[in-house]
Amino acid sequence: MKLAFKATLEKFGSMGEKTGWTYIAIPPGVSRKLSPENKKSFRVKGTLDSYAINGVALIPIGEGNFIMPVNGVMRKALKKVVGASVEATLEIDTATIPISAELLECLTDEPKAQKIFTALLPSHQQYYSKWIESAKTEATKTKRIGIVINGLARGLDFGAMFREERDKKIIR
């Protein structure tokens, strides 16, 4: 079932790991119709204006409310900034996203990280994989795999890994 609605591009100020994110708020009626009784993240496909999207996560923010992050690639394609309106048409995306083959191969060398990774929800595994696969160069991809394996082996979640790497760059 496709659902259409109008939304405004918004940006988080200080909001933990979501600080600085640009997003659209998903009307509660829309999220309930897309995935009734769901209070966890789920993936959608559709359009923002005429820009096609797929495999985009709707993220819960509490009390049954969801947001859709609108990343830089999406904003550039939309040619819109915070405060602008977009016409959204969404439906559930049931396609599975393959996990990075390189990540899976490297995890076999680190049993503790592999055990933690395989215990994650499939959507969380896909989040790590998508981040790795979005790297523009092999060097960046390799670095991201190392960050993930090192962080998982130390019991860090994605947000903690990301903040740690960001802080290293600030200190350097």
N, C-alpha and C positions, 0 to 999 in steps of 0.2 A: 504494500500500500504506500503510495507516494503522498507526502504531506507538504503543502506549501505554506510559507509564512514570510513575513518581513521582519528583518532584524537589523540592529545597529552594531557596527564594529565598536567594541569597547576594549579598554586596556586596564589590566590590574596594576595598581600601585604596589604597595607592599603586601604580598600575599604568599609568604613562604616560597616554595619552589615554583609557584606560578607568577612570581613578581615579574612584571614587564610583559607578560603574555598578552597578545591581542586575541580576542575571541568574540563569538556571538553567544548570547544567552538563548537557550532552547526553551520555548514556551512549555510549561509543565504539561499542558494538554497534548502537545506534539510528542514529547518524550514518552508519555503514558500510552499514546496510541501506537507509537513505533515499537515499544517494548514494555507491555503492561507489567506492573509490579517490579520492574527491574530497577535496582538501586546501584548497580555496578556499571562500569564502562562498557560500551558496546559500539560496534562500528556501523557506519552509514555510508551511503553513496548518494549521488544526486548532482545538484548544481547550486552554485552561489552565483547569482545573476546568470550569465551564460557559461561560466567556468565549471567544467565537469570535475567532480571529486569522487574518490572511492577509497575505501579502507580508512576513512577518517574516524577517529574515536570521539564519541561524546563522553565527556568526563563528568562524573557526579561531583557536586559541590555542596551537598547536604540538603536535607528536607525534600528529597525527590527532584531537586533541580539539577540541570545539566548545562554544560557549556561545550562549545566546539572551538578548539584553538584554531586560529587562522594564521598560519605561518607566513614567513616572508615571501615565499614563492606564490602562495595563494593571493596575498595582498597585492603583489606586483602584477599578477595576471588580472586581478579585479580593477587595478588602477584606482584603489580607494584607500583612504586613511581612516584613523580612529574618528568616530562620529558620523561616518557615512552609513547610509542604509544599503542593505543588500536584500535581494529576493532569494530565499532559500527554498529548494525542493529536495526533500530527503526521504530515503527509504532504508530499511535494514540492508546491510551488506553482509551476505552470508559466505562470500568468497574467503577461502583461507589464504593466509599470507605465509609463504614458505620461510622457514627459519634459515638464516645465513649459513651456508654450508661450511664456510671458513670458521665461523664461530663454533659450530657443532664439532668440527674437527679439532680445534684448539682446546675445547672443553675436555676432550678425552685425556689430555695431558695434565689436567688439574681436577682430580676427583671431587674435592670439596666444592669447588665452584660448579662443577657439573651437577652434583647432587642438589645444590640450592637452585640452580637454573631449572632443572627438570621438575622441581616442586612448585615453581611459579605457575600462576594461571597462564593459559595460552596467550591471552591478550598482553600480559606483561612480558612474556618471552618475545612476542612480536614487536613490542615497543623497543626492546634492546636491539633486536635484529634489524628493525627498520632504521634505527639510528646508525647502526654500523653500515648498512647498505646504502645509506644516503650520502656517505662520504664521496667527495668528488675525486679524490686521488687514492691510489693504493696505499701510500704512506699514511694518510689519515685513517683509512679503513683499518690498517694494521694497528695503529695507535689506539683506535677505539676498541678493537678486540682486546688488546692488552689491558685497557682501563676496565672493561667489563669483567674480564676473568680475574684480575687483581682485586677489584672491588667485591665481586661475589665471594671470592675465597676468604675475604675479610669480613663477610657478612653485611656489607653495605647495600642499601637499596639504590635504585637509579638516581634519586634526588641527591642522596648523600655523595654518591660517586661524582655526579655532575658538579656539586658545590665544591668538593675537594679539588677537582681539576681546575675549576674557575679560580679558586683561591690560590692555587699554585701559580697561575698566570699573573695574578695581581702581585704576588710576592716577588716574582722574578724581576 
